């Protein structure tokens, strides 16, 4: 039976860094793939935090997200437009309501989001809002919530929280190249090796995760909740 998949990402490119190969695999298997991007991903870099100062960059980043989604077989992303790296200034209820609206419209069976212990504050809030919105009320469509790792955030976090310890792996050996080509749309977000957000580092992590389960490439997740009916 085809699954309905929702990825909740804090910023444009997080959806690919964490789960891009798995999204391409879901799509190839006939699953419906949707993406919700919470923050605009730009204004934290500017001297002024006003959204109006970064409208051109925000529009370009949204176009990159749309192109990347098409390549991995996902529907056009939804953009919530919360402030970049300032989601702690937004009432958590507002973020939860945004996620709930997506859930009510899409009825996903599988939800992917950030790991709660990431360094980036927006990632932390994304995870908290997803777990809250996906609370297991009677009649919920969500059967599984998985947390992904995001290079340049998950591995940079101080050991104040339990470290990311994956207990679910998805073989993306046939989809790693699609993930890397999709990331090419995010040229402004990627960096030169040895930065962790580089093509080489993304591929190296995929091969490392794959080697840990005996395949060429994999993406790794932590199970936040999984219901078998």
C-alpha positions as CSV (number, residue, x, y, z in Angstrom):
1,X,0.0,0.0,0.0
2,X,1.3,3.4,-1.0
3,X,2.4,5.6,1.9
4,X,1.8,9.3,2.4
5,X,5.0,11.0,3.5
6,X,5.5,14.4,5.0
7,X,8.9,15.9,5.7
8,X,9.0,18.9,8.1
9,X,12.3,20.8,7.7
10,X,13.4,24.0,9.4
11,X,15.2,25.5,6.4
12,X,15.4,24.9,2.6
13,X,18.1,22.2,2.0
14,X,17.5,20.4,5.3
15,X,15.0,18.2,3.6
16,X,17.7,16.9,1.3
17,X,20.6,16.8,3.7
18,X,18.6,14.7,6.1
19,X,16.3,12.6,4.0
20,X,16.8,13.4,0.3
21,X,17.7,9.8,-0.8
22,X,14.8,8.4,1.2
23,X,12.4,10.8,-0.4
24,X,13.6,9.7,-3.9
25,X,13.1,6.1,-2.8
26,X,9.6,6.8,-1.5
27,X,8.7,8.5,-4.7
28,X,10.1,5.6,-6.8
29,X,8.0,3.2,-4.8
30,X,4.8,5.1,-5.6
31,X,4.5,7.0,-2.3
32,X,3.2,10.5,-2.1
33,X,5.9,12.8,-0.8
34,X,5.2,16.3,0.6
35,X,7.6,18.8,2.2
36,X,6.9,21.6,4.7
37,X,9.7,24.1,5.2
38,X,9.2,26.2,8.3
39,X,11.7,29.1,8.2
40,X,12.8,31.3,5.3
41,X,16.5,30.4,5.7
42,X,18.0,33.7,4.8
43,X,17.7,36.7,7.1
44,X,20.0,35.4,9.8
45,X,22.9,36.1,7.5
46,X,22.0,39.8,7.0
47,X,22.9,42.8,9.0
48,X,19.3,43.6,9.3
49,X,16.8,40.9,10.2
50,X,13.9,42.5,8.2
51,X,12.5,40.0,5.7
52,X,12.1,42.8,3.2
53,X,15.9,43.1,3.0
54,X,16.2,39.5,1.8
55,X,13.2,39.1,-0.4
56,X,15.3,38.3,-3.5
57,X,17.4,35.7,-1.7
58,X,14.3,34.2,-0.2
59,X,12.7,33.9,-3.6
60,X,15.8,32.2,-5.1
61,X,15.9,29.8,-2.2
62,X,12.3,28.9,-2.7
63,X,12.9,28.3,-6.4
64,X,15.8,26.0,-5.5
65,X,13.6,24.0,-3.1
66,X,10.9,23.6,-5.8
67,X,13.5,22.4,-8.3
68,X,15.0,20.0,-5.8
69,X,11.6,18.6,-4.9
70,X,10.8,17.9,-8.5
71,X,14.0,16.0,-9.0
72,X,13.4,13.7,-6.0
73,X,9.7,13.2,-7.0
74,X,8.1,15.3,-4.3
75,X,5.2,17.7,-4.6
76,X,5.9,21.4,-4.5
77,X,7.1,22.4,-1.1
78,X,5.0,24.4,1.3
79,X,6.7,27.4,2.9
80,X,5.6,28.7,6.3
81,X,8.0,31.7,6.2
82,X,9.0,31.8,9.9
83,X,12.1,33.9,10.7
84,X,15.4,32.2,10.1
85,X,17.2,31.1,13.2
86,X,14.7,33.1,15.3
87,X,11.9,30.6,15.6
88,X,12.4,30.7,19.4
89,X,10.8,34.2,19.1
90,X,7.7,32.6,17.7
91,X,5.0,31.1,19.9
92,X,5.4,27.4,19.8
93,X,1.7,27.1,19.4
94,X,1.9,29.0,16.1
95,X,4.4,26.5,14.7
96,X,2.4,23.6,16.0
97,X,-0.8,25.0,14.3
98,X,1.1,25.3,11.0
99,X,2.2,21.6,11.2
100,X,-1.3,20.6,12.2
101,X,-2.8,22.4,9.2
102,X,-0.5,20.3,6.9
103,X,-1.5,17.1,8.7
104,X,-5.2,17.8,8.3
105,X,-4.8,18.5,4.6
106,X,-2.3,15.7,3.7
107,X,-3.1,12.9,6.2
108,X,0.5,11.5,6.1
109,X,1.2,8.1,7.5
110,X,5.0,8.8,7.9
111,X,6.5,12.0,9.1
112,X,10.2,12.9,9.0
113,X,11.7,15.8,11.0
114,X,14.9,17.0,12.7
115,X,16.6,15.5,15.7
116,X,15.7,17.4,18.9
117,X,19.3,17.6,20.0
118,X,20.6,19.5,17.0
119,X,22.7,22.6,17.5
120,X,20.3,24.8,15.4
121,X,17.4,26.3,17.4
122,X,15.0,26.1,14.5
123,X,15.7,22.4,14.2
124,X,14.9,21.9,17.8
125,X,11.6,23.7,17.5
126,X,10.7,21.9,14.3
127,X,11.1,18.5,16.1
128,X,9.1,19.7,19.2
129,X,6.3,21.1,17.0
130,X,6.1,17.9,15.0
131,X,5.9,15.6,18.1
132,X,3.3,17.9,19.6
133,X,1.2,18.1,16.4
134,X,1.5,14.4,15.8
135,X,0.3,13.4,19.3
136,X,-1.4,10.0,18.9
137,X,-5.0,11.0,19.2
138,X,-7.7,8.5,18.1
139,X,-8.1,8.6,14.3
140,X,-4.7,10.1,13.6
141,X,-3.2,9.2,10.2
142,X,0.4,9.3,11.5
143,X,1.8,5.9,12.2
144,X,5.5,6.7,12.3
145,X,7.7,9.7,13.2
146,X,11.4,9.5,12.3
147,X,14.2,12.0,13.2
148,X,16.9,12.6,10.6
149,X,20.5,14.0,11.0
150,X,21.5,17.2,9.4
151,X,25.1,17.8,8.6
152,X,26.6,21.0,10.2
153,X,24.0,20.8,13.0
154,X,23.5,17.3,14.4
155,X,27.2,16.6,14.7
156,X,28.1,20.1,16.0
157,X,25.8,20.0,19.0
158,X,27.3,20.0,22.5
159,X,26.7,16.7,24.4
160,X,24.0,18.3,26.5
161,X,21.4,16.0,25.0
162,X,21.8,12.3,24.1
163,X,23.8,12.0,20.9
164,X,22.1,11.1,17.7
165,X,22.0,7.3,17.9
166,X,20.2,5.9,14.8
167,X,18.1,2.8,15.1
168,X,16.5,2.9,11.6
169,X,18.5,2.8,8.3
170,X,17.2,3.2,4.7
171,X,19.2,1.8,1.8
172,X,19.7,4.7,-0.7
173,X,22.4,3.1,-2.8
174,X,20.2,3.6,-5.9
175,X,19.3,7.2,-4.9
176,X,22.4,8.8,-3.6
177,X,23.3,10.3,-6.9
178,X,19.7,11.8,-7.2
179,X,20.2,13.3,-3.7
180,X,23.5,14.9,-4.7
181,X,22.1,16.3,-7.9
182,X,19.2,17.7,-6.0
183,X,21.6,19.4,-3.6
184,X,23.2,21.1,-6.6
185,X,20.2,23.3,-6.8
186,X,21.2,24.7,-3.4
187,X,24.5,26.1,-4.6
188,X,24.3,29.0,-2.2
189,X,23.8,26.7,0.8
190,X,26.6,24.2,0.0
191,X,30.2,24.7,0.8
192,X,33.6,23.5,-0.3
193,X,35.0,20.3,1.3
194,X,36.0,19.8,4.1
195,X,32.9,21.7,5.3
196,X,30.3,19.2,6.4
197,X,27.7,20.8,4.1
198,X,29.7,19.8,1.0
199,X,28.9,17.3,-1.7
200,X,31.9,15.1,-0.6
201,X,30.8,15.1,3.1
202,X,27.2,14.3,2.2
203,X,28.4,11.3,0.1
204,X,30.9,10.3,2.8
205,X,28.2,10.2,5.5
206,X,25.9,8.2,3.2
207,X,28.6,5.6,2.6
208,X,29.5,5.5,6.3
209,X,25.9,4.9,7.2
210,X,25.6,2.3,4.4
211,X,28.7,0.5,5.6
212,X,27.3,0.2,9.1
213,X,24.4,-2.0,7.6
214,X,26.3,-3.7,4.7
215,X,25.1,-1.6,1.8
216,X,26.8,1.1,-0.4
217,X,24.8,4.1,0.9
218,X,22.2,4.7,3.5
219,X,20.4,7.4,5.5
220,X,20.0,7.0,9.2
221,X,17.1,7.9,11.5
222,X,16.0,7.7,15.1
223,X,12.5,6.3,15.7
224,X,10.5,8.8,17.7
225,X,7.3,6.8,17.4
226,X,6.2,3.8,15.3
227,X,2.8,2.2,15.5
228,X,2.0,-1.2,14.2
229,X,-1.7,-1.8,13.7
